[in-house]
Structures are given as structure tokens and as C-alpha cells.
Amino acid sequence: MPTLRMRVTGGEGDVRAMMNLLQSLDGIEHVEEVGDLMPHMDDADSSSAGLSDIAGPDVHEIEIDAPNDSTARRVREAAEALAFDLDALVEFEEEED
């Protein structure tokens, strides 16, 4: 069973729409937003620390279990199309062999 991991860069509404779309696809039973384990902290000594223009859209990690490679391909295609429509960014982690 292929497990896809993707990052969505966009607002909360974009991520909610992405997860709803993925859950609605035939064969998909598990879609979950997983926590980001990397701390994202500004350097307190940085000249740009705390400035509002360095704050960008949120990044959300999503994990999807697909029953087969064909469904995984449909997940990728649907996620890319919706991200384009929402003006969001979606990135898929490639599995290493």
C-alpha cells in the first residue's frame, strides 16, 4: 500500500479543501495532517527577526494511504490540479528505494 507524503503551502482553508478532496477519492481511507517535527524559529540576533514581511503562508504536512499505484497517481493529479486552482503550492516527498 503506497503512502504518499505531501507538503501544502497555503492557508488553513486551502489545506482543508485539499484534505476534503483527497478523502473523497475512491479507495482512499486515510488522510491525515501530521505534525512538523522541525522547529521553525527566528534567530533572535538576526536583523530581520520578528519582521512581518518574513512571515509567509503556513506549511502543512499531509499523509495519504493509497491502496495501489494507480490510486496514488490519481491523488497526485487531483492534488496538483486543486493546488493550481487555489493558488497554493503542493510538494510530494519521493520515497527512497
Rosetta blueprint (number, residue, H / E / L):
1 M L
2 P L
3 T E
4 L E
5 R E
6 M E
7 R E
8 V E
9 T E
10 G L
11 G L
12 E H
13 G H
14 D H
15 V H
16 R H
17 A H
18 M H
19 M H
20 N H
21 L H
22 L H
23 Q H
24 S H
25 L L
26 D L
27 G L
28 I L
29 E L
30 H E
31 V E
32 E E
33 E E
34 V E
35 G L
36 D L
37 L L
38 M L
39 P L
40 H L
41 M L
42 D L
43 D L
44 A L
45 D L
46 S L
47 S L
48 S L
49 A L
50 G L
51 L L
52 S H
53 D H
54 I H
55 A L
56 G L
57 P L
58 D L
59 V E
60 H E
61 E E
62 I E
63 E E
64 I E
65 D E
66 A L
67 P L
68 N L
69 D H
70 S H
71 T H
72 A H
73 R H
74 R H
75 V H
76 R H
77 E H
78 A H
79 A H
80 E H
81 A H
82 L H
83 A H
84 F H
85 D H
86 L H
87 D L
88 A L
89 L E
90 V E
91 E E
92 F E
93 E L
94 E L
95 E L
96 E L
97 D L
